[in-house]
Amino acid sequence: MTDITLVRHGQASFGADNYDQLSPLGGQQAIWLGEHLQQRDASFDRVLMGTQLRHRQTAEGIVSSMAGSPDFETHSGFNEYDFTALVEAFSAQYPEQTHSEYQDRRHFYVILRRALMVWSEDGISGLPESWGEFNQRISDAMAFATEQPTAKVLIVSSGGPISMIMKQTLELGTEQMISLNLQVINTSVSRFLKTSKATHLMSFNNIPHLDHPERMDSITYS
């Protein structure tokens, strides 16, 4: 049995030239999560992440508060899909569905939701990967993560892969998966148990390290 702790990266730098960089709050979110895990005497046999900088920065923040950790392992299958390329291609190919809405964070996510659905139907050309390729690389990454059947594994990834893992585990529809994608909280924890027969969801999108009155303003989604 493999015990999987799946964490979304901390708050990144939405609106900056380089999104792939934790904000100061994102770094603090990761430290708080590590402190919580240390208080729970959590330990991991493997620490995995995507190859994006925000994944490594989050993992570093988590383990900085814990009593030791194994060497980090990376797998590009845990990387986020290219949401910038997706929204830009969708906006160019379906201008009637975007109009002037791509102007702030809320409007960006309105367009992203539409773009994800059209992408899932193979309705957008010129993207770095197809929906089917995205689905397959998540399967491959999870196979890599669970190749040691008795390991306790920490995985740091992004909202897209996490929601696709939920889709694959629970056999969700695409609309449900997209809704989950846009609900995943920064540094939230989801847990899965993989046996020889199936993968079981134990919890989703938990934020015990942020569930304090003084940290309510530290709950973020981007």
C-alpha positions as CSV (number, residue, x, y, z in Angstrom):
1,M,0.0,0.0,0.0
2,T,1.3,3.5,-0.9
3,D,0.2,6.4,1.3
4,I,0.2,9.6,-0.9
5,T,0.1,13.1,0.4
6,L,-0.6,15.4,-2.5
7,V,0.0,19.1,-2.0
8,R,-0.6,22.0,-4.3
9,H,2.2,24.6,-4.5
10,G,2.0,27.8,-2.4
11,Q,0.7,31.0,-3.8
12,A,2.6,31.9,-7.0
13,S,3.0,35.3,-8.7
14,F,-0.2,35.8,-10.6
15,G,0.0,38.9,-12.8
16,A,3.8,39.1,-12.6
17,D,6.1,38.6,-15.6
18,N,7.1,35.2,-14.1
19,Y,4.2,33.3,-12.5
20,D,6.5,30.4,-11.6
21,Q,7.8,31.9,-8.4
22,L,6.3,31.8,-4.9
23,S,5.1,35.0,-3.5
24,P,6.2,35.8,0.1
25,L,2.8,34.5,1.3
26,G,3.3,31.3,-0.8
27,G,6.6,30.6,0.9
28,Q,5.0,31.2,4.3
29,Q,2.1,28.8,3.5
30,A,4.6,26.1,2.8
31,I,6.4,26.7,6.1
32,W,3.1,26.6,8.0
33,L,2.3,23.3,6.3
34,G,5.7,21.8,7.3
35,E,5.2,22.9,10.9
36,H,1.8,21.2,10.9
37,L,3.2,18.0,9.5
38,Q,6.0,18.1,12.0
39,Q,3.6,18.5,14.9
40,R,1.8,15.4,13.6
41,D,5.1,13.5,13.4
42,A,4.6,13.0,9.7
43,S,7.5,11.5,7.7
44,F,8.0,10.5,4.1
45,D,10.0,7.8,2.3
46,R,9.9,9.8,-0.9
47,V,9.4,13.5,-1.8
48,L,8.3,14.0,-5.4
49,M,7.5,17.2,-7.4
50,G,7.1,18.6,-10.8
51,T,10.0,20.4,-12.4
52,Q,8.6,23.9,-12.0
53,L,10.2,26.3,-9.6
54,R,7.1,26.8,-7.5
55,H,7.0,23.1,-6.8
56,R,10.6,23.0,-5.5
57,Q,10.2,26.2,-3.5
58,T,7.1,24.7,-1.8
59,A,8.8,21.4,-1.1
60,E,11.7,23.2,0.4
61,G,9.4,25.3,2.6
62,I,7.6,22.2,3.8
63,V,10.7,20.1,4.7
64,S,12.5,23.1,6.3
65,S,10.2,22.7,9.3
66,M,10.4,18.9,9.4
67,A,13.0,16.6,11.0
68,G,14.8,15.5,7.9
69,S,13.5,14.3,4.5
70,P,14.7,12.1,1.6
71,D,16.3,13.6,-1.4
72,F,13.9,15.3,-3.8
73,E,12.8,13.5,-6.9
74,T,11.3,15.3,-9.9
75,H,8.9,14.1,-12.6
76,S,7.6,16.5,-15.3
77,G,4.3,14.6,-15.3
78,F,3.4,16.6,-12.2
79,N,3.8,19.9,-14.0
80,E,0.9,22.2,-14.6
81,Y,-0.6,22.4,-18.1
82,D,0.4,25.6,-19.9
83,F,-2.6,27.7,-18.9
84,T,-1.2,30.9,-20.5
85,A,-0.9,29.2,-23.9
86,L,-4.3,27.6,-23.4
87,V,-6.1,30.9,-22.7
88,E,-4.2,32.8,-25.4
89,A,-5.0,30.1,-28.0
90,F,-8.6,29.9,-26.9
91,S,-9.0,33.7,-27.0
92,A,-7.5,33.8,-30.5
93,Q,-9.6,31.0,-31.9
94,Y,-12.9,31.8,-30.1
95,P,-12.9,35.6,-29.7
96,E,-16.7,35.7,-29.5
97,Q,-16.4,33.8,-26.2
98,T,-13.8,36.0,-24.6
99,H,-14.7,39.6,-25.7
100,S,-12.9,42.0,-23.3
101,E,-13.2,39.8,-20.2
102,Y,-9.5,38.9,-20.0
103,Q,-8.7,41.9,-17.8
104,D,-8.4,40.7,-14.2
105,R,-8.0,37.6,-12.1
106,R,-11.7,36.8,-11.9
107,H,-12.2,37.2,-15.6
108,F,-9.1,35.2,-16.4
109,Y,-10.6,32.2,-14.6
110,V,-13.9,32.6,-16.3
111,I,-12.1,32.3,-19.7
112,L,-9.9,29.5,-18.3
113,R,-13.0,27.4,-17.4
114,R,-14.3,27.8,-20.9
115,A,-10.9,27.0,-22.5
116,L,-10.5,23.9,-20.4
117,M,-13.8,22.5,-21.6
118,V,-13.0,23.2,-25.3
119,W,-9.5,21.8,-24.8
120,S,-11.0,18.6,-23.4
121,E,-13.0,18.3,-26.6
122,D,-9.9,18.7,-28.8
123,G,-11.3,22.0,-30.0
124,I,-8.1,24.1,-29.7
125,S,-5.1,23.8,-32.0
126,G,-1.5,24.7,-31.6
127,L,-1.2,23.8,-27.9
128,P,1.9,22.2,-26.3
129,E,-0.1,19.1,-25.5
130,S,-3.5,17.6,-26.2
131,W,-6.0,16.8,-23.4
132,G,-5.3,13.1,-24.0
133,E,-1.5,13.7,-23.5
134,F,-2.2,15.6,-20.4
135,N,-4.3,12.8,-19.0
136,Q,-1.7,10.2,-19.9
137,R,1.3,12.0,-18.4
138,I,-0.6,12.3,-15.1
139,S,-1.2,8.5,-15.2
140,D,2.5,8.0,-15.9
141,A,3.5,10.3,-13.0
142,M,1.3,8.5,-10.6
143,A,2.7,5.2,-11.7
144,F,6.2,6.5,-10.9
145,A,5.0,7.8,-7.5
146,T,3.6,4.4,-6.5
147,E,6.3,2.1,-7.9
148,Q,7.4,1.4,-4.3
149,P,4.3,-0.2,-2.8
150,T,4.9,0.4,0.9
151,A,6.2,4.0,0.6
152,K,4.8,7.1,2.2
153,V,5.1,9.7,-0.6
154,L,4.8,13.5,-0.5
155,I,4.0,15.0,-3.9
156,V,4.1,18.7,-4.6
157,S,2.2,19.6,-7.8
158,S,-0.4,22.0,-9.2
159,G,-4.2,22.4,-9.4
160,G,-4.5,20.9,-12.9
161,P,-2.7,17.6,-12.2
162,I,-4.4,17.3,-8.8
163,S,-7.8,17.7,-10.3
164,M,-6.9,15.2,-13.1
165,I,-5.8,12.7,-10.4
166,M,-9.2,13.2,-8.8
167,K,-10.9,12.6,-12.1
168,Q,-8.9,9.4,-12.7
169,T,-9.4,8.1,-9.1
170,L,-13.2,8.9,-8.8
171,E,-14.0,8.5,-12.6
172,L,-15.4,12.1,-12.6
173,G,-16.8,13.9,-15.6
174,T,-14.8,16.6,-17.2
175,E,-17.0,19.4,-15.9
176,Q,-16.6,18.2,-12.4
177,M,-12.8,17.9,-12.9
178,I,-12.6,21.5,-14.2
179,S,-14.6,22.8,-11.2
180,L,-12.3,21.0,-8.8
181,N,-9.3,22.4,-10.7
182,L,-10.4,26.0,-9.9
183,Q,-11.2,25.1,-6.3
184,V,-7.8,23.7,-5.2
185,I,-6.3,25.9,-2.5
186,N,-2.6,26.8,-2.4
187,T,-0.7,24.3,-0.1
188,S,-3.9,22.3,0.4
189,V,-3.4,18.6,1.2
190,S,-5.2,15.7,-0.5
191,R,-4.5,12.1,0.6
192,F,-4.8,8.9,-1.4
193,L,-4.1,5.2,-0.5
194,K,-3.1,3.0,-3.4
195,T,-3.5,-0.8,-2.9
196,S,-2.8,-3.6,-5.4
197,K,-6.4,-3.3,-6.5
198,A,-7.3,0.4,-6.5
199,T,-6.5,3.9,-5.5
200,H,-8.8,5.4,-2.8
201,L,-9.4,9.0,-2.0
202,M,-9.0,9.7,1.8
203,S,-9.3,13.5,1.8
204,F,-9.3,16.4,-0.6
205,N,-8.2,20.1,-0.4
206,N,-7.6,20.2,3.3
207,I,-5.9,23.2,4.9
208,P,-5.4,22.5,8.6
209,H,-2.3,24.7,8.7
210,L,-4.4,27.7,7.5
211,D,-7.5,26.9,9.5
212,H,-6.8,29.5,12.2
213,P,-8.6,32.8,12.7
214,E,-5.5,34.8,12.1
215,R,-4.7,33.0,8.9
216,M,-8.1,33.3,7.1
217,D,-6.6,36.0,4.8
218,S,-3.8,33.6,3.9
219,I,-6.2,31.2,2.0
220,T,-5.5,31.7,-1.7
221,Y,-6.2,30.0,-5.1
222,S,-3.5,31.1,-7.5
